[in-house]
Amino acid sequence: MTQYDAFLDIAHRLADAARPVVRHYYRTSVAVDVKADASPVTIADREVETTMRAILARECPDHGILGEEHGRENTDADYVWVLDPIDGTKSFIVGKPSFATLIALCHKGKPVLGIIDQAITDERWVGVEGKKTTLNGNPITTRPCPTLNQAIFFTTAPELFRGPQIAAYDALRNQCRQPMYGVDAYAYGLTALGLADVVVEANMQAYDFCALVPVVEGAGGAMCDWRGNALSMESDGCVIATGDRTCLEEVVAITRNTLP
C-alpha cells in the first residue's frame, strides 16, 4: 500500500466512466472543431472530460483539476487531477485505435498516479508511485536497451518539432535502430510493456504527459525533460521516456545540446 492507493479506485472509476462515451462515438461521423492552437476537438473529447469532472466534483471537491478541454480549476491545491479525455484526437477521428484517455494525479505538482486507458482494445496501464506498473492487472516491465543504436524510437510526428528541436529529432532518427511514428500516448504504454525503447516529443502540455510518468517509471523506465530534469505540471513540454535508464543519458546528451 502507498499513500496514493486511496485515490486509485477513483482513477479507475474515471477511466470506467470514460469508456462508454469513447465507444459511443468511435468510428462515427463526429463533427470536428478546430481549437485556437489548430488542434482538433470533438464532442467525444468534451463529453469524456465533463463526465470525469462530475465524478471528481463528488469524490474530491477539494482537489484541483487541469483538463485539456475545460481548463483549470483550483490548481493551487496540493492534489490536482490532470485529464486528457482523448490523447490522439486525430487518430480517434480516423478510427485508428492508438488514442487513449489519460488520467493523472499530481501531488504538489509531481505526477504520482497515472492511467493510460484504451477503451477499444480494452487495455489499461496503471502506474502508482512506489508500486509496479500493471497492464490489465498484470505487472509489466521495460526491456534492456543500453544504447540508442539498439533502440526502437517513437515520436508522434516529425512535424511537431520546431526550430532547433528539429536537430534533436534528426539525430535521434539517424542514431536509433528503427524510428516509429503516430501512436501518441500509446507509445509510452508499449515502452512500459517492453516492446519499444525510447519516446521523445516536444511542445506537449501537462495533460499530455503527466499520466505517463508513473506508468513508465513503475515499469522500470525513466522520464525527464530535455535537460534531464524530473517532470512536473510546470515542465516545458519537451519530454523523454526510455525503458532502460542507461539509454536515457545518451538521449539527454543529444536533446540538451539543441536547447538555448
BELKAUR-V870093 format. One record per residue. PHI is phi in whole degrees, -180 to 180 (none if undefined). PSI is psi in whole degrees, -180 to 180 (NA if undefined). Layout:
phi:psi
PHI:PSI
PHI:PSI
This chain:
phi:psi
none:142
-123:169
-66:-14
-96:-7
-61:-27
-61:-25
-97:-6
-66:-39
-61:-39
-64:-43
-61:-41
-64:-39
-65:-35
-62:-46
-66:-41
-61:-40
-72:-30
-72:-33
-58:-50
-63:-31
-68:-46
-59:-47
-67:-33
-62:-39
-96:-11
-65:132
56:39
-118:170
-86:67
-75:144
-70:144
-117:122
-101:159
-114:124
-80:175
-61:-30
-88:11
76:5
-85:151
-83:155
-147:147
-127:172
-61:-30
-63:-45
-55:-49
-69:-41
-69:-39
-61:-47
-66:-41
-59:-42
-62:-45
-68:-39
-63:-36
-64:-39
-65:-45
-65:-35
-63:-34
-80:-44
-89:-32
-138:61
-63:-20
-92:-2
-87:157
-90:167
-140:134
-125:114
-124:150
-63:-39
-94:-29
-122:14
78:-155
-100:145
-148:115
55:42
-79:3
-85:-5
-66:157
-63:-39
-108:128
-133:127
-87:133
-117:120
-123:130
-122:102
-61:-40
-141:99
-83:117
101:45
-59:-35
-61:-41
-66:-41
-60:-43
-61:-38
-94:6
79:22
-96:119
-81:54
-115:5
-80:173
-158:155
-90:128
-112:128
-130:123
-129:151
-119:125
-110:137
-112:114
52:43
90:-13
-97:128
-67:122
-120:-13
-147:137
-148:143
-128:132
-110:114
-120:123
-111:105
-70:-31
-80:-43
-89:-1
59:52
-123:135
-139:110
-87:135
-131:125
-125:133
-133:131
-53:131
88:1
-131:163
-76:136
-66:144
-125:154
-121:115
51:40
88:-7
-102:130
-60:141
-131:163
-146:152
-74:175
-115:159
-66:137
-163:81
-74:-18
-132:151
-63:-32
-70:-7
-100:-1
-93:142
-86:119
-108:125
-109:143
-150:157
-66:-49
-163:138
-58:-34
-70:-8
-78:-13
-85:140
-130:148
53:-130
-62:-21
-62:-26
-63:-35
-64:-38
-65:-45
-59:-45
-61:-42
-65:-43
-64:-45
-62:-41
-76:-28
-94:-19
-78:168
-74:-41
-154:122
-87:145
-136:154
-139:158
85:27
-123:11
52:-137
-65:-21
-59:-30
-62:-35
-71:-35
-64:-40
-67:-36
-66:-44
-62:-30
-82:-7
85:24
-111:-8
-143:173
-126:-39
-139:135
-128:129
-133:128
-141:164
-135:159
61:38
-91:168
-111:165
-54:-38
-71:-14
-82:-26
-127:-17
-60:-41
-67:-23
-77:-29
-61:-53
-64:-30
-68:-51
-67:-46
-70:-34
-71:-16
-94:0
106:-1
-90:-167
-143:149
-137:148
-163:178
-88:-177
-70:-13
-97:-4
93:8
-85:150
-60:147
-85:145
-146:178
-60:-23
-97:4
-63:159
-81:-3
94:2
-96:113
-126:141
-125:139
-133:136
-135:146
-75:-33
-109:123
-64:-26
-65:-41
-66:-28
-57:-41
-61:-40
-68:-41
-67:-44
-62:-36
-60:-33
-75:-51
-69:-39
-60:-37
-70:-12
-99:-2
-92:152
-67:NA
